Amino acid sequence: MAVGKPGMRRASERPIPDDELTAADLREIWSILSLDEKVQGFRVLPREEAEALLFSLTNSDLTKLVLALKPSDRRYWIRLLPPDDIADLIQSSPAEEREGLLGLLDERARHEVNALLAYSEDEAGGLMNPRYARVRPDMTIDEAVSYLRKLARQSLGTFSYAYVLDEQQKLLGVISLRELFVSGGDRTVRDAMQTGLVTLQEDVPQEQVSRIFAETDLVAIPVVDAEGRMKGVVTVDDIVDVVQEEATEDIQKFGGMEALDAPYLATGFFEMVKKRGGVLAVLFLGEMLTATAMSHYEDEIARAVILALFVPLIISSGGNSGSQASTLVIRAMALGEVELRDVFRVLRREIGAGFAMGGGLALIGFTRVVVWQQIWPIYGKHYLLVATSVALSLVGVVMFGTVTGGLLPFVLKRVGLDPASSSAPFVATIVDVAGLVIYFTVASAVLHGTML
Amino acid sequence: MAVGKPGMRRASERPIPDDELTAADLREIWSILSLDEKVQGFRVLPREEAEALLFSLTNSDLTKLVLALKPSDRRYWIRLLPPDDIADLIQSSPAEEREGLLGLLDERARHEVNALLAYSEDEAGGLMNPRYARVRPDMTIDEAVSYLRKLARQSLGTFSYAYVLDEQQKLLGVISLRELFVSGGDRTVRDAMQTGLVTLQEDVPQEQVSRIFAETDLVAIPVVDAEGRMKGVVTVDDIVDVVQEEATEDIQKFGGMEALDAPYLATGFFEMVKKRGGVLAVLFLGEMLTATAMSHYEDEIARAVILALFVPLIISSGGNSGSQASTLVIRAMALGEVELRDVFRVLRREIGAGFAMGGGLALIGFTRVVVWQQIWPIYGKHYLLVATSVALSLVGVVMFGTVTGGLLPFVLKRVGLDPASSSAPFVATIVDVAGLVIYFTVASAVLHGTML
């Protein structure tokens, strides 16, 4: 939602009877209603409540609801939305509906929405509201105030800043409503405005936009084109949704699947299975290499079956340490805390962490084998050598995990792939296969001449 | 940062020479500077730049910087911060510094900060700014305007709304600066204000606060106590940081570690190893059960070594499907999309998804064994039975993974644990151990009388 809305749910002062359906009631059960029930519920809401509900829906819910309304209702409700929300709605509607939706708008809104549709939904241009208050630098403050008063009376939205543009629409500065409110008088806008603004180019991706908002704590950032002409404003309230969405996508990618684009329970069963099953199959194909690797050690296993017992323990330790490292590095990259040039600092840290943590696990593992042997003597007379093999392998496998998990995101980013969506499968496969090789190599060396 | 800052980086109109250090320059290299270098850099910045830098730092960076300044500088800079930021700073300072920092404030700020320190940092009361504009309901609009003009001239912050309170400090409604700006005249504030506000109780946790902002698209929400008395305002620009932080914490927990409370490269090595190593050791202890489980099947492995080859493949498939399901459900819980009462809907979906995806992997696995056998005949004459064991186990293990991954977050939430931090270890251990049991049970049944 691009237009800052004040802290109220209802614009009316009409008292609401206790038994009347409110937007909050309907939202509460929204996710479990069928589309028909949603439309019905929406239609019985009092007008202000319906409006509140409309503004609180996510883009995908909003689109479904608007498309399910009668044409006459559709026109009424769509015209209440700000242009950037209409553009989002049209972008997520089926191609054959788009012309019709555009046709419901008045001339000005249609023009604005068409301009926004030229941007991708996930860049600054697609997030911005093209409606904002503009003033000329040579107006006096009094002139600006009386002009903005007129504008505010006509316009639906609220605004807190007026942007100062020259004749070529180039952005010169900004003046806050508060400053106008306080100052007054016949100084010119140019004298009172603030300069040196943070601006966004139209095609800055939304991850970066949200990072800039988080870093600068600004509430509104103007969007300009390559020539410095102002195109619109992105406000911080839009960014909260962006940050939530981006985080959800990243989390789902870390969980080893494609991002769902919609809430879990609202995603169709087959769509969900496709997005999860695809990645699961890729991981499975990668993991098949473990069967190939294991078959190289068939002889060793036949001679010392005991070695097989520790396979799951050892490869899961490598996998866990690898997923810790890749999660940390990918998230830090997404937040801009780690850049490509930091690769050697990360490498140093991960070697150190792998060594320390691998050493810790080795100690636990060694102790486990020795203690067990005292109670249930199943590891045979060479149990100390078995314990040593397990311990040494753990150091190697955990270090391999942290280093691979830490470096792979750099490699993927360097070649232009998205680290978040590709690291998990690669790390899992590489670390599991390498873990087996490390384990059996170490065991062969340690047990040579005794058990092998 | 609680005070909405307008879209400018520099408040001054002084032209900046090209070679002068700016806040942006310093921020760029901030993470790689030592604390001494940070202080030095901060001190050579022009005053407005230093101010911009200060406002852009995260709470932990801000605290370190302020504590490293000379006492006289400290007093100057801390007094520029809004009370909620000062409270955060004090909360993250060592206990012995806190009195001293409070002593640097003027009487009014000290009073406000003390009130805020009574709240936990991660609830609405700890996020709010106690300074806001308040008006009485029976003022005329003209009176309110002239009162607010005076207030705006004195105060450092900006504000977009004035809150209407009665004599008991109870919140009656809100009026926007824009409305005052447009209306004027001698209507009373009561007639012009908007009612039916969304409010927050002081102790609402910050996850829920950010959810309410995301759902309602409000820019500011007043905080009230149990009696409806207004305590402060939470603004949306603070929430962007909260959402980022919460997402990072959740992602790190999903990655199988404790949340680092600071950026990756800024976290001390030993602190990081502690937070990762602790969880890694817990996972390792859990995974030790796999060695115990495997030892029960030592005889089967000795007789049919070939069974061991598929162990990593099968348990990793269970682990991957389990981590997909738990990631989806936990994130959906965090966003409020899934509640405890949805448990049966989730169960149905996950049984279906597990069956479909397990079936897909079974098909791939079966084909793999059969095709390999034609090229490298290493699986012996009973290869079709081996392929059948692998395929049937995959269906069972993947279904077990999705169901466990989908349900465990409900169980953990029900008993009051945080699903995000506890699911990964539990799911991994349960699914790996159960996967081994399923695999060897299926294989024993299928291969009975032939290979076993």
Interface residues (C-beta under 8 A of the other chain):
Chain A: M1 G4 K5 P6 G7 M8 R9 R10 A11 S12 E13 I16 R27 S31 F55 S56 V145 L148 R149 A152 R153 T158 F159 S160 Y161 G173 V174 S176 L177 R178 F181 V182 Q194 T195 G196 L197 V198 S210 F213 A214 E215 T216 D217 L218 V219 A220 I221 P222 T235 V236 D237 I239 V240 D241 V243 Q244 A247 T248 D250 I251 Q252 F254 G255 G256 M257 L260 P263 Y264 L265 A266 F269 M272 V273 R276 G277 V279 L280 A281 L283 F284 L285 E287 M288 T290 A291 M294 S295 E298 I301 A302 V305 I306 A308 L309 F310 V311 P312 L313 I315 S316 S317 G319 N320 S321 S323 Q324 S326 T327 L328 V329 R331 A332 L335 E337 V338 D342 R345 V346 R349 G352 A353 A356 M357 G360 L361 I364 G365 R368 I378 V398 A428 D432 L436
Chain B: M1 G4 K5 P6 G7 M8 R9 R10 A11 S12 E13 I16 R27 S31 F55 S56 V145 L148 R149 A152 R153 T158 F159 S160 Y161 G173 V174 S176 L177 R178 F181 V182 Q194 T195 G196 L197 V198 S210 F213 A214 E215 T216 D217 L218 V219 A220 I221 P222 T235 V236 D237 I239 V240 D241 V243 Q244 A247 T248 D250 I251 Q252 F254 G255 G256 M257 L260 P263 Y264 L265 A266 F269 M272 V273 R276 G277 V279 L280 A281 L283 F284 L285 E287 M288 T290 A291 M294 S295 E298 I301 A302 V305 I306 A308 L309 F310 V311 P312 L313 I315 S316 S317 G319 N320 S321 S323 Q324 S326 T327 L328 V329 R331 A332 L335 E337 V338 D342 R345 V346 R349 G352 A353 A356 M357 G360 L361 I364 G365 R368 I378 V398 A428 D432 L436
